[in-house]
Amino acid sequence: MNQLFDLKGRVALVTGGSKGLGKAMARGFAEAGADVFICSRHEDELRRAAAEISSGLPTRVEWSVTDMGDRAAVRQLAQTALERFGRVDILINNAGTNCPQPIDQIRDEDWDRLMELNLNSVMVLTRALTPQMKERRWGRIVHISSILGLGAKEARNAYCATKSALVGFAKASALDLGPFNITVNCIAPGPFLTDLPMSMLTDAQKKAFAERTALGRWGSPAELAGPALLLASEAGSFITGTVLLVDGGALCRAL
């Protein structure tokens, strides 16, 4: 493999790594030589995902059942990862959810739940893992934002708010951590074929999203592995504090 994208000797932690985009990115890191640690709330999904991520590869893949909406559990996740692997070089903050509600119908408990999972957990985990990155003067942190962190859609108030906040958070953290050779970026995926949008959208809405892209289709989760690998490797060593939009050209349409 080209040395720019070689992750041998690195450890990657991917939250929400048992399915969808998280699993695809984890597999991409494993193929590049990294050891991988994934988490989600469901043990059965984690066991299957770990087997798929490591299939045919010499890489080490481990997992932890973690509720990312629980701050104590997030802190324990960081500790567990460091105990098992001794280090975390690459942090992919991917776990998140959505709960569409128009502005005048937002329920406090739903708003708070999305803030805790989509935003607060990212801060807690990043805060816990940056000290050991600073000690080694190397690290890659990637927050998975969304095209809806740059644009918007009706009834996506809480989701848009959290995904936009990740962009600002990444910019500030990039300035804090740049002197330690740690990069912090966001990836903003557009329409990808994952369980979350597939379960929430009607067939007509799915068709409309596909037609909005320049490529005329939804993305496959595997198509996010390359962009993630860029930001997680030496290939992206001078990219920090920015957002990589991976949306098939959806946002380039003005109308």
N, C-alpha and C positions, 0 to 999 in steps of 0.2 A: 504494500500500500504506500502511496505517496506520503512522505514523512510529515507533510503539512497536516494531514488528516489522521495521523497515527495516534491512537489513544492507549497504546500499551503502557501498563504501569499506572494508569489513571483509574480512579474510582468515581462513578457517576451515580448520584441519587436522583431518582425520578419519582416525584409524587404522582399519584393517580396513574401508576405505571402498569396496572393490570389489564388495561384494554385501550382501544382507540389510539389517540395520538401519543399518549404516554408510552404504551407498549411498543408502538412503532419507533419512537425515538430511542427507547431502551435497546431495542434490537439493533438499531443503527450504531449505537455506541458499542455494543457487544461485538458487532462485526468489525468495528475499528480497533478492537483489542482491549477495551475497557472492562473492568469488573463493574457489575451493576447491582444496585440496591433499589428495590421498588416497594411501594406501599399502596394500600387502599384499605377499604373497610371490610373486604370480603376474602376470607382465607381460601375458599375454593377457587376463586378467580385468580388469586395470586399464585397458587400452586400451578395452575395451568399456564399462566403467563410466564412464570419463571422457566418452565420446561420449554416453551416456545422460544423465548428469548435466547436461551443457551443452546438450543438444538443445533448439533453439528459443529459447535464451537468449543474451544478450550476455556472460555471465559467463565468466571465465577459469578453466579447470579443468586442473590438472596433476597428475602422479602420480610416485611413486617406488617401485621394488621394494625392500621392506624386510622383513627378518626381525626381528620385534619381540621375539623371544626372544634376540637378540644385543645386548648393551648397547652395543657399539661401533657397531653399525648404527643403533640408536636415537639415539645422539648425532649420528651423521651425518645422520639424517633431519631433526633439528632444524636443523642447519647448512644443509642443502640447502633447506629450506623458507624460511629467512631470506634465503638468497642469491637465490632465485628471486623471492620476493614482497616482500622487505624488511621484513616484519613477519608476525606471527601474532597475531591478536586473539582467536580462538576456538579452543580446543583440545578436541577430543572424543576421549577415550581409550576406544575401542570394541573394539580387538582383544582377542581372548580365545578360549579353547577349554575343553573339558571332557574328563575321562577318568574315568568312573565306576568306583570301586573301594571295596568295603567296607573298614572301618577296619583289619581284620586282614589285608587283601590289598593294601594300598598299597605300591607299589614306589617306592623312593627316587627313581629317575630320573624317574618320572612326576610325583611330587609336586614335585620341583625344577623340572621343565619348566613346570608350571602356575603355580608361584610366579613364575617368571621372566617368563612371558608375561602372565599376568593381573594381576600386582601390581607386580613390580619394574620392568617397562618403563614403567608409568604414572608411577612416581616419577622415573625417569631422564628421560623426555620432559618432564614437568611442571617438573622442576628446571631443565632446559635452556632452556625457553621463558618462564619467569616473569620473568627479569631485564628483557627488552625490554618486557614488559607493564607492569612497574613503572615503567619510564622514561616511558611514555606515560600512566600512571595510568588504564589501562582494560584489562580482560581478562575473558574468560569461560572457565572451565574446567569441563568436565562429564565425570565418570567414569561409564561404563556398568557399573553393578552388576547386580543381578538380584533377582527375588523370592526367590531362594535365598541372597541375602545377608541377608534378613530372616527367612526361614523356612528349611526344609531338606527334604531328601528322602534316602531311603536311598542309600548308596553315593556320595553327592556330597560327600565330606569335603573334598577339596582345593578343589573349585570353590566350595563354600560358604565355606570359610576365606578364599579370595582375595576373593570378592565382599563378604563382611562387612568385610574389612580396608579395602576401598576407601571404605566409609562413614566409618570412623574417620579415614582419611587425608584425606578431603574436609573433615571438620570441623576438623581441626588446621590444614590449609592455608588454610581460610576465615579463621581467626583471624590467621594470618600475613599474608595478602594483603588483607584487608579495608581496612586503612588506605590502600591504593593503588588503591582502587576496582576491585578484581578479585574476582569472585565464584567460588566453587568449590562445586559440587553433584554429587550422584549422581542418575542415573535408574535405577530398578529395574524393568526390563521383566518382565512375566509371560510367558504362553505366546504367542509370536509365530511365525508361519509362516516360519521361516528354515531354511537347510540343516542347521544343527547339530542342533536337536531332531528335525527330520524324518528325519535319517539314523540317529538313536540310539533312537527310540521305536517300539514296536509300534503297530499300529492301535488296539488296546485301550487302550494308554497315552495315545495322542493323544485318543481319545474321552473318557477319564477327565479329562484336563486341560481339555478344552473344557467338560465338564459342571461342573467346579469353579468356573468363572468365573460371575459374576452375569449376564453377557451370553450365556452358553451357546456361546461360540465362541472360536477362536484369533484373535489380532490380526494384522492385515496390517502389514508393515513401514512402509508409508506412514503408519500411525497413530502412529508415534513421531516423525515429523517435527515435528508441532505442539508437543509437549512440549519437544523439543530446541530449537526456535526460541524458545520462551518463555524458557528459561534462557540462551540465547545472545544475547539482544537486550536493548534498553532496557526491554522489558516485564517482564523479570525482574531489574531492577536492585537490588531490595531482598530478593532471595531468595538466601541463601547458607548454606553449612554444613548443608544438609538433603538429604533423599532424596525425589524425586518418584516415587511408585509408579504405574506404568502397566501394570496387570495385568487389566483387565476385571472387577475385583471379586473376583479369586480369593482374595486373602488375607483378605477380610472373613468368610469362612466359618470358624467355630470348629471344626467337625467335618466 
